[in-house]
C-alpha cells in the first residue's frame, strides 16, 4: 500500500514537471523569432508523431501474436461445442462428462491467459446462466442466446465486426432450420 502511495507521488511530480516544461517552452517561444518557433513546433510535432507511431506498431505486433493463440483456443472450443451438440446427428458419440469437463478447464485456463476482459465477462455470465438452467422450462432457448453472446465476443476479440448480424445468428448455425423461428422469437423478448 505504501509503495502505491509513492508511485502516485512520483507520477504526480512527473506530470507537474512535464506541464511546467510545456508552459516554460510556450513562454520562451513567444519571445523568439517566428522561424525559430516554427522549427521548434515542427520538432515537437515530429517527436510526438514518432512516439505515437512506435506505440501503434508495438500494439499491432502484440495483437498479431495474440491473434493466432486466440484463434486457436476459440476454434478448439467451437469444435468441442459443435461435437457435443451435434454428435448424434454426425453419427459420433458425444463427449463424456469427464472429457467435456477437461476440455472446459483447459479452455478456461487459456481464456485466462489469452482472452480479453469482455470475453471473460461474457463467459462468466454464461456460467452463471448455466447454473440456473436446470430450473427453466423445457424448450427455453434463452440460454442459446447467451451462447450466441459468447460466440459473438469470440469473433469480436478476433477483430470481426458483426454489427449487421442478427442476435442468435451464430448459435443458429448449430440448430436445425425449423428451430430458427423459435430462437428468433426468444431473441425478440
C-alpha angles and dihedrals in degrees: 000000000000089000091058090050092057092045088053092049092048092048091050091048092051091048091050091048091049093050091046090051091051092050091047091050092048092051092045091050093055088061096052136079118279093244091055091047091053091050093050092046091049091050092049092048091048090050093049092047092048092051091046092050093048090052091048092049092049092049091050091049092051092046092050091051091048093045095068092050093046092047090051096051095041091048091049091050093049088050091053091047091048093049093046095048099039103031094111093048091049094049092248132123114254117242115274117249089252094050091046091050090050091051092049093049090050091047092050091050089053091044089055090056103035108020122095122235096263091052092051091049092051090048092052090050089053091051091049091050092046090054090062096037095098090063094056125096119267113269094028105149097186091100088060089059089056088051086051089054089053093050091045090052091049089054092046090050088054092052101262118142110211099174094134095044114109118240107264095023096115096050089043087071086072095049134080115257093250090058094057094081093057090049092051090050091052090049091055092058 
